[in-house]
């Protein structure tokens, strides 16, 4: 099951997993977008608003009714709007934290009773959660919270053989990044600052997620993998 599956990293992850033989369930606030991807992959899709806890259990029940159980959960959905912290307010804080931290925690809690022992969870954080990002103070805090949550959960779920790891993308060529700066100047500056001189693609991040969710990563848990072209070396 992949959250944020309608576009960007989520959609690329769903396609990668399907290409490796998985039947994929996609959840997204953009139900039509998720359904289009699901139709392409012969998967299933349903609507979910991570900022509304009341939508989580119904979405989970709908996906499980089709898939029967979950081998891999990918918490990929996220949201932010860049602005100086002093210009933010409590409404904004709650939205950022609900979507990027509380929502994934709640969805994980709802998924675990339906997850196979020996399964895997891959949570998508951000390098903002490792080193901070100017203009994204609350988002950085929420994504840092995902890392701490994942490490603690990896310890708890080891007894069931469930591995929990984190992928932390750096700047990635997605609609999410484009929403920060329609001029493209921000993306160009990020390319210049990155040792590999390019942004990550959604497929780059999807490959890391697929690896951590696979048997090839069978002895890896509680770890954070940055996909940043060397922009951050933590």
N, C-alpha and C positions, 0 to 999 in steps of 0.2 A: 504494500500500500504506500502510495506516494502522495504527500500533500503538496499543494501548489502545482498540480499536474497539468494545468491548462496552458502554461507557457514557460519560457525560460529554462532554468535548470531543472525544474520539476518535470516538464514535458520531455526534455532530453534524457533525463534519468529513466522515465517510464519507457521511452523508446529503447534505451540501452538494455534495460532489464528484460524487455520483451524479446529483444534480439538474442538474448541468452537463454530463452526458453521459459521465462516467468509469465504467469497470467497476472496482469497488473490491475489493481484497483486505484483509481485516481479520485482525489477529493480536492475541491477548490471552491472558493466563493464564486468564481466564474464557472457556473455549471455548464453552460453551453460550450465553453472552451474545453473543459475537462471531458465532456462527452465526445467532442470531435476527436480528441486524441485517443480516447478509449475505443471509439469506433475504428479508428485506424489500426489499433493494436489488438482488436478483438478482446478488449478488457472491459471493465465496468467503471462507472463514474457516478458520483453523487455530489451534492452541494454541502459545503461546510464553511462556516464563518468562525475562524479561530477566536475572534473577539467575543463570541457569544457561546458560552459553555453549554447552553441548552441545545445547540445544534450537534454537539459532538456524539452523544450516545446514539441518536437516530442515524447519523451518518455511518457510525461504526456498525450498527446492526444491519444496515442496508448492504454495506460492503461484505460483511461476514456471511450474510445470507447467500451471496453469490460465490464467494471464494472459499467458504467453509472454515478456513483458518489462515493465519498470517505467518509467513516465514520471515519476512523482512518488512520493517517499518522504516520509511524515510520521511523524516520531518523536514520538509524543504521550504514550505511557505514562509514568507516574511514580508514585512512592510516597514517603510520609514520615509521621512521627508527631511531633507537636510536643512538645518537652520541653527543659528547660535543658541546655546542652551538658555541664555537670558531671555530669549524671545518665546520660549516654550511655556506651556501651562499644564495644569494637572490633567485636563482632558486629553491632551496630546500624550503625556507620559503614560496614562492608562492604556491608550490605544496601542502604543508601541510595545509596552510590556505585555499586554494581553495577547497580541498577535505573535510576538517573537519569543515569549517565555511561558506565560501561563497556559496559552492554548496548546503548545506542544507537550507541556507537562500533563495536561488533562487528557489529551488524545493518547499519549503513551499509557497513562493509567487505564484508560478504557480499552486499549488494545491488548494489554498483557494477558487477560484471561483467555484471549483467542489466539495467543501466539504459541507456536510450537516450541517445545524445549529444543535447544540447539539452534534457535533462530538468531536473528540479528536486528539491531536498531542502528541506524545511521542518522545522526542529527546534523543538520546543516547550520553551522554557526556563521562566523565571519571573522576575517582577520581583525576587524574592528573590535571584536571581543577579546582579542589577544593583546593588541597594542594600542587600541583606542583610535578614533577617527574624528578629526575636527569637524564640527557641525553635526555630529551624530552621537552626542554624549549618552542619551538615554538608550538608543539602539545599541551602542557599544556595551552598556551595562547589561542589557537584556541578553545579548549574544554571549557575553562573558558568563552570565548565569547559566546558559545552555551548556557551556563547557563544564562548569562545576557540577550541574545536575547529571550530566552524562557520566562523569567519572564516578560519582557516588553510586549511580544506578548500575554501572558496570560491576562494581564490587558486590552489590546486592544480588544481581541476576546471574552471577557466575555459577551459582549452585544449580541453576537450571540450564547451564550451558549457553545462555543467551549473551551474546557479545554486544557491547555498546561502544560505538566510536563516533568521532566528530570529523566532519570535513569543514574546513574554514576557507572559503573562497576569498581571494583578493579581488581586485577590480575585474568584473566579468561583463562581457558584451551582451547585455540583456536589456529588455525594456525597463527594468528597474533602474539600471544605471542611467539610461537615456532620460528617465524622468527627472533626474537631478540637474541636467544641463542639456537643453535642446540644441545648444550651439555646437556641441561636440568638443569644446575647448577643454573641458575637464577630462574627458577620455584621452585626448591627445597628450595632456600633461601627465597623466598616469602612465601612458605608454613610455614616455621619456624617462620616467623615474624607475621603471621596472627593468631589471637587468636583462631579461629576455626581449625587451622592447616590444611587447605586445600585451593585449588584454587576454585573459582567459576566455575561452568559448564555453557555452553551456555544456558542450560535449566533453571538454576537458574536466569539468567538475563531475559530470555524470560518470566518467570513467573511474574517478577516485571513489565515488559512492558505490559503484558496482563492485569494485575490488573489495572494499571494506565489508560489503554485504555478502561476499562470496566465500566459498570454502577455502580459497587461496589465502584468505586472511583469518583462517581458523584459530590461530594462536595470538591474535591481536585483539585487545579490548582495553577500553579506557584511554584511548589515544586520540590525538588531534593532528590531522593532516592538513597543512596549508596548501592551497592550489593558487599560487600568487605570482608565478614567474620569477620568484626571488625577491619580490618587493618587500616581503617580510621574511626574515630568517630567524625563527624563534626556536 
